[in-house]
């Protein structure tokens, strides 16, 4: 299952801490989370927000992936939003069919 995430880092933290947290999680073999394949991971160049696209084997794997950074350094991430996702070309037929069922 594909998931997309949007997150914002707390601007009061040094963004260099991201590397320190990553090293800690990698050292403990927690990152990347087992069962999660990271397809894309981008951070803005100015405002310390980012997006991530992951393929996860299970909901449990995604829970671990989405929460490990906040647990490792409370307050480091000020906002995160994660959701299952589909390609637009696959979503549109479902929505069109649903509209026809509802609107008649």
Beta strands, then each sheet from edge to edge (+ up, - down):
strand 1: 2-9
strand 2: 36-43
strand 3: 49-56
strand 4: 77-84
sheet 1: 2+ 3- 1+ 4-
end
